[in-house]
Amino acid sequence: MTTTADADLDAVFAALGHRTRRAIVARLARGDATVGELAEPFDLTHQAVSRHVGILRRSGLVQQWVDGQRRPCRLNVERMRELGGWIAEQQREWESRLDRLEEHLAAVRTRRQR
């Protein structure tokens, strides 16, 4: 059964699955930028970068608004916090599992040494 939260995570990870989009997120972590500014370091058309920004926008990672003739983009910090929270939760779970495995292996070694 897929929940809305699962679908949201799927969209975020799919968006981050492309190196150009990860680079855009990294750039926006330093501050707001227009699509033109985001396109500068890439050998891509303005339209291609705009498509990448659209995917990031639909996943909720990027916000974009109209400011006269400009369409600045901003990283959605709250969405990044949510993603970070999910990753931290997974890390805690795996660390707990690895701790239990380590304890089990230590017990096995102790029994063998007797």
Biopython code that builds the backbone (N, CA, C, O; Angstrom):
import numpy as np
from Bio.PDB.StructureBuilder import StructureBuilder

atoms = [
    (1, "MET", "N", (0.838, -1.175, 0.000)),
    (1, "MET", "CA", (0.000, 0.000, 0.000)),
    (1, "MET", "C", (0.889, 1.246, 0.000)),
    (1, "MET", "O", (1.715, 1.415, 0.897)),
    (2, "THR", "N", (0.730, 2.092, -0.968)),
    (2, "THR", "CA", (1.519, 3.308, -1.090)),
    (2, "THR", "C", (0.766, 4.465, -0.455)),
    (2, "THR", "O", (-0.398, 4.716, -0.769)),
    (3, "THR", "N", (1.446, 5.162, 0.437)),
    (3, "THR", "CA", (0.841, 6.325, 1.088)),
    (3, "THR", "C", (1.256, 7.591, 0.342)),
    (3, "THR", "O", (2.125, 7.560, -0.530)),
    (4, "THR", "N", (0.628, 8.684, 0.696)),
    (4, "THR", "CA", (0.996, 9.975, 0.119)),
    (4, "THR", "C", (2.438, 10.312, 0.471)),
    (4, "THR", "O", (3.180, 10.845, -0.354)),
    (5, "ALA", "N", (2.827, 9.998, 1.700)),
    (5, "ALA", "CA", (4.213, 10.264, 2.123)),
    (5, "ALA", "C", (5.187, 9.462, 1.273)),
    (5, "ALA", "O", (6.242, 9.974, 0.898)),
    (6, "ASP", "N", (4.848, 8.200, 0.960)),
    (6, "ASP", "CA", (5.701, 7.383, 0.098)),
    (6, "ASP", "C", (5.810, 7.989, -1.291)),
    (6, "ASP", "O", (6.900, 8.057, -1.860)),
    (7, "ALA", "N", (4.688, 8.426, -1.834)),
    (7, "ALA", "CA", (4.684, 9.030, -3.163)),
    (7, "ALA", "C", (5.503, 10.319, -3.174)),
    (7, "ALA", "O", (6.215, 10.601, -4.138)),
    (8, "ASP", "N", (5.399, 11.103, -2.092)),
    (8, "ASP", "CA", (6.197, 12.326, -1.977)),
    (8, "ASP", "C", (7.686, 12.000, -1.967)),
    (8, "ASP", "O", (8.472, 12.650, -2.657)),
    (9, "LEU", "N", (8.076, 10.991, -1.183)),
    (9, "LEU", "CA", (9.483, 10.588, -1.143)),
    (9, "LEU", "C", (9.942, 10.069, -2.492)),
    (9, "LEU", "O", (11.061, 10.352, -2.918)),
    (10, "ASP", "N", (9.088, 9.313, -3.169)),
    (10, "ASP", "CA", (9.428, 8.824, -4.512)),
    (10, "ASP", "C", (9.740, 9.990, -5.441)),
    (10, "ASP", "O", (10.713, 9.949, -6.194)),
    (11, "ALA", "N", (8.911, 11.031, -5.385)),
    (11, "ALA", "CA", (9.107, 12.193, -6.248)),
    (11, "ALA", "C", (10.410, 12.916, -5.919)),
    (11, "ALA", "O", (11.127, 13.351, -6.820)),
    (12, "VAL", "N", (10.710, 13.042, -4.639)),
    (12, "VAL", "CA", (11.941, 13.721, -4.226)),
    (12, "VAL", "C", (13.165, 12.931, -4.675)),
    (12, "VAL", "O", (14.095, 13.494, -5.252)),
    (13, "PHE", "N", (13.165, 11.628, -4.408)),
    (13, "PHE", "CA", (14.328, 10.830, -4.793)),
    (13, "PHE", "C", (14.465, 10.717, -6.312)),
    (13, "PHE", "O", (15.582, 10.670, -6.828)),
    (14, "ALA", "N", (13.356, 10.673, -7.023)),
    (14, "ALA", "CA", (13.431, 10.671, -8.489)),
    (14, "ALA", "C", (14.029, 11.990, -8.979)),
    (14, "ALA", "O", (14.855, 12.000, -9.891)),
    (15, "ALA", "N", (13.613, 13.094, -8.374)),
    (15, "ALA", "CA", (14.150, 14.404, -8.759)),
    (15, "ALA", "C", (15.644, 14.477, -8.468)),
    (15, "ALA", "O", (16.405, 15.017, -9.270)),
    (16, "LEU", "N", (16.065, 13.942, -7.338)),
    (16, "LEU", "CA", (17.474, 13.991, -6.966)),
    (16, "LEU", "C", (18.311, 12.922, -7.660)),
    (16, "LEU", "O", (19.528, 12.865, -7.485)),
    (17, "GLY", "N", (17.659, 12.087, -8.437)),
    (17, "GLY", "CA", (18.352, 11.014, -9.135)),
    (17, "GLY", "C", (19.165, 11.473, -10.331)),
    (17, "GLY", "O", (19.860, 10.667, -10.948)),
    (18, "HIS", "N", (19.092, 12.737, -10.669)),
    (18, "HIS", "CA", (19.831, 13.264, -11.816)),
    (18, "HIS", "C", (20.887, 14.243, -11.330)),
    (18, "HIS", "O", (20.594, 15.126, -10.524)),
    (19, "ARG", "N", (22.113, 14.090, -11.816)),
    (19, "ARG", "CA", (23.226, 14.923, -11.312)),
    (19, "ARG", "C", (23.016, 16.416, -11.554)),
    (19, "ARG", "O", (23.438, 17.234, -10.736)),
    (20, "THR", "N", (22.374, 16.783, -12.656)),
    (20, "THR", "CA", (22.128, 18.206, -12.909)),
    (20, "THR", "C", (21.187, 18.777, -11.859)),
    (20, "THR", "O", (21.397, 19.885, -11.367)),
    (21, "ARG", "N", (20.156, 18.022, -11.518)),
    (21, "ARG", "CA", (19.222, 18.508, -10.506)),
    (21, "ARG", "C", (19.875, 18.583, -9.132)),
    (21, "ARG", "O", (19.585, 19.494, -8.356)),
    (22, "ARG", "N", (20.765, 17.620, -8.821)),
    (22, "ARG", "CA", (21.491, 17.708, -7.541)),
    (22, "ARG", "C", (22.387, 18.943, -7.531)),
    (22, "ARG", "O", (22.518, 19.605, -6.502)),
    (23, "ALA", "N", (23.002, 19.255, -8.668)),
    (23, "ALA", "CA", (23.850, 20.450, -8.760)),
    (23, "ALA", "C", (23.012, 21.720, -8.600)),
    (23, "ALA", "O", (23.454, 22.684, -7.975)),
    (24, "ILE", "N", (21.819, 21.718, -9.158)),
    (24, "ILE", "CA", (20.925, 22.874, -9.002)),
    (24, "ILE", "C", (20.544, 23.045, -7.539)),
    (24, "ILE", "O", (20.550, 24.164, -7.025)),
    (25, "VAL", "N", (20.215, 21.956, -6.865)),
    (25, "VAL", "CA", (19.879, 22.019, -5.433)),
    (25, "VAL", "C", (21.080, 22.550, -4.649)),
    (25, "VAL", "O", (20.923, 23.397, -3.769)),
    (26, "ALA", "N", (22.275, 22.055, -4.965)),
    (26, "ALA", "CA", (23.479, 22.526, -4.270)),
    (26, "ALA", "C", (23.690, 24.025, -4.501)),
    (26, "ALA", "O", (24.057, 24.753, -3.579)),
    (27, "ARG", "N", (23.457, 24.480, -5.730)),
    (27, "ARG", "CA", (23.609, 25.911, -6.035)),
    (27, "ARG", "C", (22.579, 26.734, -5.264)),
    (27, "ARG", "O", (22.911, 27.780, -4.708)),
    (28, "LEU", "N", (21.333, 26.269, -5.229)),
    (28, "LEU", "CA", (20.283, 27.017, -4.528)),
    (28, "LEU", "C", (20.488, 27.000, -3.015)),
    (28, "LEU", "O", (19.960, 27.860, -2.311)),
    (29, "ALA", "N", (21.242, 26.039, -2.512)),
    (29, "ALA", "CA", (21.557, 26.027, -1.076)),
    (29, "ALA", "C", (22.401, 27.242, -0.706)),
    (29, "ALA", "O", (22.435, 27.644, 0.457)),
    (30, "ARG", "N", (23.083, 27.830, -1.692)),
    (30, "ARG", "CA", (23.897, 29.027, -1.452)),
    (30, "ARG", "C", (23.102, 30.316, -1.621)),
    (30, "ARG", "O", (23.572, 31.390, -1.245)),
    (31, "GLY", "N", (21.884, 30.214, -2.194)),
    (31, "GLY", "CA", (21.059, 31.411, -2.365)),
    (31, "GLY", "C", (20.177, 31.319, -3.587)),
    (31, "GLY", "O", (20.366, 30.458, -4.446)),
    (32, "ASP", "N", (19.205, 32.220, -3.657)),
    (32, "ASP", "CA", (18.249, 32.251, -4.761)),
    (32, "ASP", "C", (18.967, 32.520, -6.082)),
    (32, "ASP", "O", (20.025, 33.150, -6.115)),
    (33, "ALA", "N", (18.367, 32.027, -7.175)),
    (33, "ALA", "CA", (18.933, 32.247, -8.505)),
    (33, "ALA", "C", (17.835, 32.112, -9.547)),
    (33, "ALA", "O", (16.844, 31.414, -9.332)),
    (34, "THR", "N", (18.017, 32.779, -10.669)),
    (34, "THR", "CA", (17.100, 32.615, -11.793)),
    (34, "THR", "C", (17.528, 31.383, -12.585)),
    (34, "THR", "O", (18.627, 30.862, -12.391)),
    (35, "VAL", "N", (16.663, 30.926, -13.468)),
    (35, "VAL", "CA", (17.001, 29.780, -14.317)),
    (35, "VAL", "C", (18.237, 30.099, -15.147)),
    (35, "VAL", "O", (19.097, 29.240, -15.338)),
    (36, "GLY", "N", (18.331, 31.348, -15.646)),
    (36, "GLY", "CA", (19.515, 31.755, -16.411)),
    (36, "GLY", "C", (20.786, 31.628, -15.595)),
    (36, "GLY", "O", (21.806, 31.154, -16.095)),
    (37, "GLU", "N", (20.729, 32.046, -14.348)),
    (37, "GLU", "CA", (21.890, 31.932, -13.466)),
    (37, "GLU", "C", (22.202, 30.471, -13.164)),
    (37, "GLU", "O", (23.367, 30.082, -13.077)),
    (38, "LEU", "N", (21.166, 29.673, -13.008)),
    (38, "LEU", "CA", (21.374, 28.247, -12.751)),
    (38, "LEU", "C", (21.972, 27.549, -13.965)),
    (38, "LEU", "O", (22.711, 26.576, -13.819)),
    (39, "ALA", "N", (21.658, 28.039, -15.168)),
    (39, "ALA", "CA", (22.123, 27.406, -16.401)),
    (39, "ALA", "C", (23.597, 27.687, -16.695)),
    (39, "ALA", "O", (24.228, 26.928, -17.430)),
    (40, "GLU", "N", (24.158, 28.763, -16.134)),
    (40, "GLU", "CA", (25.516, 29.195, -16.469)),
    (40, "GLU", "C", (26.579, 28.099, -16.419)),
    (40, "GLU", "O", (27.349, 27.980, -17.372)),
    (41, "PRO", "N", (26.665, 27.285, -15.349)),
    (41, "PRO", "CA", (27.762, 26.316, -15.297)),
    (41, "PRO", "C", (27.547, 25.063, -16.160)),
    (41, "PRO", "O", (28.438, 24.218, -16.260)),
    (42, "PHE", "N", (26.385, 24.945, -16.773)),
    (42, "PHE", "CA", (26.065, 23.729, -17.526)),
    (42, "PHE", "C", (26.157, 23.959, -19.027)),
    (42, "PHE", "O", (25.951, 25.069, -19.519)),
    (43, "ASP", "N", (26.464, 22.909, -19.726)),
    (43, "ASP", "CA", (26.438, 22.949, -21.185)),
    (43, "ASP", "C", (25.045, 22.493, -21.632)),
    (43, "ASP", "O", (24.894, 21.535, -22.389)),
    (44, "LEU", "N", (24.038, 23.212, -21.138)),
    (44, "LEU", "CA", (22.637, 22.894, -21.419)),
    (44, "LEU", "C", (21.926, 24.170, -21.841)),
    (44, "LEU", "O", (22.348, 25.278, -21.510)),
    (45, "THR", "N", (20.850, 23.988, -22.570)),
    (45, "THR", "CA", (20.054, 25.149, -22.956)),
    (45, "THR", "C", (19.277, 25.658, -21.744)),
    (45, "THR", "O", (19.069, 24.945, -20.762)),
    (46, "HIS", "N", (18.867, 26.888, -21.848)),
    (46, "HIS", "CA", (18.028, 27.496, -20.810)),
    (46, "HIS", "C", (16.756, 26.651, -20.629)),
    (46, "HIS", "O", (16.284, 26.449, -19.510)),
    (47, "GLN", "N", (16.216, 26.167, -21.752)),
    (47, "GLN", "CA", (14.996, 25.355, -21.713)),
    (47, "GLN", "C", (15.226, 24.035, -20.964)),
    (47, "GLN", "O", (14.363, 23.602, -20.200)),
    (48, "ALA", "N", (16.374, 23.397, -21.175)),
    (48, "ALA", "CA", (16.670, 22.130, -20.492)),
    (48, "ALA", "C", (16.784, 22.351, -18.982)),
    (48, "ALA", "O", (16.263, 21.562, -18.194)),
    (49, "VAL", "N", (17.464, 23.418, -18.589)),
    (49, "VAL", "CA", (17.591, 23.722, -17.162)),
    (49, "VAL", "C", (16.218, 24.055, -16.583)),
    (49, "VAL", "O", (15.911, 23.677, -15.452)),
    (50, "SER", "N", (15.401, 24.754, -17.348)),
    (50, "SER", "CA", (14.047, 25.083, -16.909)),
    (50, "SER", "C", (13.236, 23.803, -16.670)),
    (50, "SER", "O", (12.454, 23.739, -15.722)),
    (51, "ARG", "N", (13.413, 22.797, -17.511)),
    (51, "ARG", "CA", (12.718, 21.517, -17.301)),
    (51, "ARG", "C", (13.186, 20.860, -16.004)),
    (51, "ARG", "O", (12.376, 20.330, -15.243)),
    (52, "HIS", "N", (14.506, 20.897, -15.752)),
    (52, "HIS", "CA", (15.028, 20.330, -14.503)),
    (52, "HIS", "C", (14.442, 21.072, -13.299)),
    (52, "HIS", "O", (14.048, 20.447, -12.315)),
    (53, "VAL", "N", (14.384, 22.391, -13.377)),
    (53, "VAL", "CA", (13.804, 23.189, -12.293)),
    (53, "VAL", "C", (12.336, 22.807, -12.099)),
    (53, "VAL", "O", (11.861, 22.729, -10.966)),
    (54, "GLY", "N", (11.616, 22.568, -13.195)),
    (54, "GLY", "CA", (10.210, 22.157, -13.101)),
    (54, "GLY", "C", (10.048, 20.852, -12.346)),
    (54, "GLY", "O", (9.128, 20.709, -11.541)),
    (55, "ILE", "N", (10.934, 19.901, -12.600)),
    (55, "ILE", "CA", (10.879, 18.620, -11.886)),
    (55, "ILE", "C", (11.148, 18.843, -10.399)),
    (55, "ILE", "O", (10.469, 18.273, -9.545)),
    (56, "LEU", "N", (12.138, 19.675, -10.100)),
    (56, "LEU", "CA", (12.440, 19.984, -8.697)),
    (56, "LEU", "C", (11.282, 20.720, -8.029)),
    (56, "LEU", "O", (10.991, 20.504, -6.852)),
    (57, "ARG", "N", (10.632, 21.583, -8.787)),
    (57, "ARG", "CA", (9.480, 22.332, -8.266)),
    (57, "ARG", "C", (8.326, 21.374, -7.961)),
    (57, "ARG", "O", (7.716, 21.457, -6.895)),
    (58, "ARG", "N", (8.028, 20.474, -8.883)),
    (58, "ARG", "CA", (6.924, 19.526, -8.670)),
    (58, "ARG", "C", (7.202, 18.579, -7.501)),
    (58, "ARG", "O", (6.270, 18.107, -6.850)),
    (59, "SER", "N", (8.466, 18.305, -7.237)),
    (59, "SER", "CA", (8.800, 17.433, -6.100)),
    (59, "SER", "C", (8.752, 18.196, -4.778)),
    (59, "SER", "O", (8.832, 17.598, -3.705)),
    (60, "GLY", "N", (8.621, 19.521, -4.864)),
    (60, "GLY", "CA", (8.553, 20.342, -3.661)),
    (60, "GLY", "C", (9.901, 20.826, -3.162)),
    (60, "GLY", "O", (9.966, 21.516, -2.145)),
    (61, "LEU", "N", (10.987, 20.477, -3.860)),
    (61, "LEU", "CA", (12.316, 20.884, -3.408)),
    (61, "LEU", "C", (12.647, 22.332, -3.733)),
    (61, "LEU", "O", (13.460, 22.958, -3.053)),
    (62, "VAL", "N", (12.013, 22.863, -4.780)),
    (62, "VAL", "CA", (12.314, 24.220, -5.235)),
    (62, "VAL", "C", (11.019, 25.009, -5.347)),
    (62, "VAL", "O", (9.986, 24.489, -5.770)),
    (63, "GLN", "N", (11.098, 26.262, -4.962)),
    (63, "GLN", "CA", (9.984, 27.188, -5.130)),
    (63, "GLN", "C", (10.405, 28.212, -6.176)),
    (63, "GLN", "O", (11.570, 28.603, -6.251)),
    (64, "GLN", "N", (9.442, 28.636, -6.975)),
    (64, "GLN", "CA", (9.729, 29.636, -8.009)),
    (64, "GLN", "C", (8.575, 30.628, -8.033)),
    (64, "GLN", "O", (7.418, 30.252, -7.847)),
    (65, "TRP", "N", (8.898, 31.895, -8.262)),
    (65, "TRP", "CA", (7.873, 32.929, -8.283)),
    (65, "TRP", "C", (8.231, 33.960, -9.342)),
    (65, "TRP", "O", (9.355, 33.999, -9.843)),
    (66, "VAL", "N", (7.254, 34.791, -9.668)),
    (66, "VAL", "CA", (7.441, 35.841, -10.661)),
    (66, "VAL", "C", (7.799, 37.130, -9.940)),
    (66, "VAL", "O", (7.138, 37.528, -8.981)),
    (67, "ASP", "N", (8.862, 37.778, -10.420)),
    (67, "ASP", "CA", (9.318, 39.064, -9.877)),
    (67, "ASP", "C", (9.592, 39.973, -11.075)),
    (67, "ASP", "O", (10.726, 40.106, -11.533)),
    (68, "GLY", "N", (8.526, 40.589, -11.563)),
    (68, "GLY", "CA", (8.651, 41.394, -12.784)),
    (68, "GLY", "C", (8.958, 40.488, -13.966)),
    (68, "GLY", "O", (8.170, 39.601, -14.292)),
    (69, "GLN", "N", (10.093, 40.707, -14.603)),
    (69, "GLN", "CA", (10.519, 39.885, -15.742)),
    (69, "GLN", "C", (11.293, 38.645, -15.291)),
    (69, "GLN", "O", (11.554, 37.744, -16.089)),
    (70, "ARG", "N", (11.651, 38.606, -14.023)),
    (70, "ARG", "CA", (12.463, 37.496, -13.499)),
    (70, "ARG", "C", (11.583, 36.408, -12.894)),
    (70, "ARG", "O", (10.460, 36.668, -12.463)),
    (71, "ARG", "N", (12.109, 35.183, -12.869)),
    (71, "ARG", "CA", (11.450, 34.060, -12.205)),
    (71, "ARG", "C", (12.470, 33.389, -11.287)),
    (71, "ARG", "O", (12.985, 32.316, -11.600)),
    (72, "PRO", "N", (12.759, 34.030, -10.150)),
    (72, "PRO", "CA", (13.764, 33.469, -9.233)),
    (72, "PRO", "C", (13.335, 32.115, -8.664)),
    (72, "PRO", "O", (12.148, 31.801, -8.573)),
    (73, "CYS", "N", (14.331, 31.335, -8.290)),
    (73, "CYS", "CA", (14.116, 30.029, -7.675)),
    (73, "CYS", "C", (14.750, 30.037, -6.296)),
    (73, "CYS", "O", (15.756, 30.705, -6.056)),
    (74, "ARG", "N", (14.141, 29.284, -5.402)),
    (74, "ARG", "CA", (14.638, 29.178, -4.033)),
    (74, "ARG", "C", (14.497, 27.730, -3.588)),
    (74, "ARG", "O", (13.515, 27.061, -3.910)),
    (75, "LEU", "N", (15.474, 27.264, -2.855)),
    (75, "LEU", "CA", (15.403, 25.937, -2.271)),
    (75, "LEU", "C", (14.341, 25.941, -1.183)),
    (75, "LEU", "O", (14.301, 26.858, -0.363)),
    (76, "ASN", "N", (13.488, 24.940, -1.164)),
    (76, "ASN", "CA", (12.465, 24.811, -0.128)),
    (76, "ASN", "C", (13.124, 24.138, 1.077)),
    (76, "ASN", "O", (13.215, 22.913, 1.151)),
    (77, "VAL", "N", (13.573, 24.955, 2.001)),
    (77, "VAL", "CA", (14.335, 24.470, 3.156)),
    (77, "VAL", "C", (13.506, 23.503, 3.997)),
    (77, "VAL", "O", (14.034, 22.514, 4.505)),
    (78, "GLU", "N", (12.210, 23.783, 4.147)),
    (78, "GLU", "CA", (11.356, 22.890, 4.941)),
    (78, "GLU", "C", (11.305, 21.496, 4.315)),
    (78, "GLU", "O", (11.366, 20.489, 5.020)),
    (79, "ARG", "N", (11.195, 21.449, 3.010)),
    (79, "ARG", "CA", (11.169, 20.147, 2.315)),
    (79, "ARG", "C", (12.499, 19.415, 2.511)),
    (79, "ARG", "O", (12.523, 18.198, 2.691)),
    (80, "MET", "N", (13.599, 20.162, 2.475)),
    (80, "MET", "CA", (14.912, 19.560, 2.694)),
    (80, "MET", "C", (15.020, 19.042, 4.128)),
    (80, "MET", "O", (15.621, 17.994, 4.365)),
    (81, "ARG", "N", (14.444, 19.768, 5.080)),
    (81, "ARG", "CA", (14.441, 19.296, 6.478)),
    (81, "ARG", "C", (13.655, 17.998, 6.608)),
    (81, "ARG", "O", (14.078, 17.073, 7.300)),
    (82, "GLU", "N", (12.501, 17.937, 5.933)),
    (82, "GLU", "CA", (11.703, 16.707, 5.963)),
    (82, "GLU", "C", (12.503, 15.535, 5.404)),
    (82, "GLU", "O", (12.506, 14.446, 5.977)),
    (83, "LEU", "N", (13.176, 15.767, 4.286)),
    (83, "LEU", "CA", (13.996, 14.723, 3.671)),
    (83, "LEU", "C", (15.135, 14.330, 4.608)),
    (83, "LEU", "O", (15.423, 13.146, 4.781)),
    (84, "GLY", "N", (15.776, 15.321, 5.206)),
    (84, "GLY", "CA", (16.847, 15.042, 6.161)),
    (84, "GLY", "C", (16.350, 14.255, 7.351)),
    (84, "GLY", "O", (17.049, 13.372, 7.848)),
    (85, "GLY", "N", (15.144, 14.565, 7.815)),
    (85, "GLY", "CA", (14.551, 13.824, 8.933)),
    (85, "GLY", "C", (14.306, 12.369, 8.579)),
    (85, "GLY", "O", (14.552, 11.477, 9.391)),
    (86, "TRP", "N", (13.819, 12.129, 7.363)),
    (86, "TRP", "CA", (13.578, 10.751, 6.927)),
    (86, "TRP", "C", (14.900, 9.996, 6.842)),
    (86, "TRP", "O", (14.989, 8.845, 7.271)),
    (87, "ILE", "N", (15.916, 10.635, 6.294)),
    (87, "ILE", "CA", (17.231, 9.996, 6.164)),
    (87, "ILE", "C", (17.812, 9.710, 7.549)),
    (87, "ILE", "O", (18.368, 8.636, 7.777)),
    (88, "ALA", "N", (17.688, 10.663, 8.474)),
    (88, "ALA", "CA", (18.189, 10.465, 9.839)),
    (88, "ALA", "C", (17.467, 9.307, 10.521)),
    (88, "ALA", "O", (18.083, 8.528, 11.248)),
    (89, "GLU", "N", (16.168, 9.196, 10.287)),
    (89, "GLU", "CA", (15.386, 8.092, 10.863)),
    (89, "GLU", "C", (15.899, 6.743, 10.342)),
    (89, "GLU", "O", (16.045, 5.788, 11.104)),
    (90, "GLN", "N", (16.169, 6.681, 9.040)),
    (90, "GLN", "CA", (16.700, 5.446, 8.461)),
    (90, "GLN", "C", (18.086, 5.132, 9.018)),
    (90, "GLN", "O", (18.409, 3.976, 9.293)),
    (91, "GLN", "N", (18.891, 6.164, 9.179)),
    (91, "GLN", "CA", (20.232, 5.974, 9.742)),
    (91, "GLN", "C", (20.157, 5.421, 11.166)),
    (91, "GLN", "O", (20.896, 4.502, 11.521)),
    (92, "ARG", "N", (19.263, 5.985, 11.978)),
    (92, "ARG", "CA", (19.108, 5.493, 13.360)),
    (92, "ARG", "C", (18.690, 4.025, 13.353)),
    (92, "ARG", "O", (19.204, 3.228, 14.137)),
    (93, "GLU", "N", (17.764, 3.671, 12.477)),
    (93, "GLU", "CA", (17.300, 2.285, 12.399)),
    (93, "GLU", "C", (18.446, 1.345, 12.028)),
    (93, "GLU", "O", (18.615, 0.294, 12.648)),
    (94, "TRP", "N", (19.225, 1.718, 11.029)),
    (94, "TRP", "CA", (20.329, 0.854, 10.595)),
    (94, "TRP", "C", (21.440, 0.798, 11.625)),
    (94, "TRP", "O", (22.057, -0.251, 11.808)),
    (95, "GLU", "N", (21.709, 1.911, 12.304)),
    (95, "GLU", "CA", (22.715, 1.888, 13.365)),
    (95, "GLU", "C", (22.273, 0.958, 14.490)),
    (95, "GLU", "O", (23.091, 0.229, 15.051)),
    (96, "SER", "N", (20.986, 0.982, 14.821)),
    (96, "SER", "CA", (20.450, 0.100, 15.851)),
    (96, "SER", "C", (20.603, -1.363, 15.432)),
    (96, "SER", "O", (21.002, -2.210, 16.232)),
    (97, "ARG", "N", (20.284, -1.647, 14.176)),
    (97, "ARG", "CA", (20.421, -3.017, 13.677)),
    (97, "ARG", "C", (21.880, -3.460, 13.693)),
    (97, "ARG", "O", (22.184, -4.591, 14.074)),
    (98, "LEU", "N", (22.769, -2.584, 13.286)),
    (98, "LEU", "CA", (24.196, -2.931, 13.276)),
    (98, "LEU", "C", (24.728, -3.117, 14.691)),
    (98, "LEU", "O", (25.570, -3.982, 14.928)),
    (99, "ASP", "N", (24.239, -2.306, 15.636)),
    (99, "ASP", "CA", (24.635, -2.486, 17.037)),
    (99, "ASP", "C", (24.198, -3.855, 17.541)),
    (99, "ASP", "O", (24.964, -4.552, 18.206)),
    (100, "ARG", "N", (22.958, -4.238, 17.221)),
    (100, "ARG", "CA", (22.467, -5.555, 17.651)),
    (100, "ARG", "C", (23.272, -6.676, 16.993)),
    (100, "ARG", "O", (23.557, -7.689, 17.632)),
    (101, "LEU", "N", (23.637, -6.506, 15.736)),
    (101, "LEU", "CA", (24.459, -7.510, 15.054)),
    (101, "LEU", "C", (25.823, -7.608, 15.712)),
    (101, "LEU", "O", (26.339, -8.707, 15.917)),
    (102, "GLU", "N", (26.405, -6.474, 16.042)),
    (102, "GLU", "CA", (27.710, -6.469, 16.701)),
    (102, "GLU", "C", (27.640, -7.188, 18.050)),
    (102, "GLU", "O", (28.535, -7.958, 18.398)),
    (103, "GLU", "N", (26.564, -6.928, 18.809)),
    (103, "GLU", "CA", (26.378, -7.609, 20.094)),
    (103, "GLU", "C", (26.229, -9.107, 19.892)),
    (103, "GLU", "O", (26.802, -9.895, 20.644)),
    (104, "HIS", "N", (25.474, -9.502, 18.897)),
    (104, "HIS", "CA", (25.280, -10.924, 18.604)),
    (104, "HIS", "C", (26.604, -11.587, 18.239)),
    (104, "HIS", "O", (26.921, -12.664, 18.744)),
    (105, "LEU", "N", (27.368, -10.954, 17.370)),
    (105, "LEU", "CA", (28.657, -11.521, 16.961)),
    (105, "LEU", "C", (29.633, -11.605, 18.122)),
    (105, "LEU", "O", (30.402, -12.562, 18.217)),
    (106, "ALA", "N", (29.611, -10.612, 19.009)),
    (106, "ALA", "CA", (30.469, -10.651, 20.193)),
    (106, "ALA", "C", (30.076, -11.828, 21.087)),
    (106, "ALA", "O", (30.940, -12.512, 21.633)),
    (107, "ALA", "N", (28.777, -12.059, 21.233)),
    (107, "ALA", "CA", (28.303, -13.183, 22.043)),
    (107, "ALA", "C", (28.722, -14.511, 21.419)),
    (107, "ALA", "O", (29.118, -15.432, 22.134)),
    (108, "VAL", "N", (28.641, -14.618, 20.102)),
    (108, "VAL", "CA", (29.053, -15.846, 19.412)),
    (108, "VAL", "C", (30.541, -16.080, 19.621)),
    (108, "VAL", "O", (30.962, -17.204, 19.896)),
    (109, "ARG", "N", (31.346, -15.018, 19.490)),
    (109, "ARG", "CA", (32.801, -15.156, 19.687)),
    (109, "ARG", "C", (33.110, -15.587, 21.118)),
    (109, "ARG", "O", (33.988, -16.418, 21.351)),
    (110, "THR", "N", (32.378, -15.013, 22.072)),
    (110, "THR", "CA", (32.589, -15.364, 23.479)),
    (110, "THR", "C", (32.269, -16.837, 23.723)),
    (110, "THR", "O", (33.011, -17.530, 24.419)),
    (111, "ARG", "N", (31.165, -17.311, 23.150)),
    (111, "ARG", "CA", (30.794, -18.734, 23.319)),
    (111, "ARG", "C", (31.840, -19.639, 22.690)),
    (111, "ARG", "O", (32.138, -20.701, 23.237)),
    (112, "ARG", "N", (32.394, -19.252, 21.571)),
    (112, "ARG", "CA", (33.413, -20.086, 20.892)),
    (112, "ARG", "C", (34.722, -20.130, 21.684)),
    (112, "ARG", "O", (35.444, -21.125, 21.632)),
    (113, "GLN", "N", (35.022, -19.076, 22.400)),
    (113, "GLN", "CA", (36.268, -19.009, 23.146)),
    (113, "GLN", "C", (36.223, -19.847, 24.417)),
    (113, "GLN", "O", (37.273, -20.129, 24.994)),
    (114, "ARG", "N", (35.053, -20.249, 24.867)),
    (114, "ARG", "CA", (34.917, -21.024, 26.106)),
    (114, "ARG", "C", (35.349, -22.420, 25.920)),
    (114, "ARG", "O", (35.301, -23.211, 26.861)),
]
sb = StructureBuilder()
sb.init_structure("model")
sb.init_model(0)
sb.init_chain("A")
sb.init_seg("    ")
for serial, (resi, resn, name, xyz) in enumerate(atoms, 1):
    if name == "N":
        sb.init_residue(resn, " ", resi, " ")
    sb.init_atom(name, np.array(xyz, "f"), 0.0, 1.0, " ", f" {name:<3s}", serial, name[0])
structure = sb.get_structure()
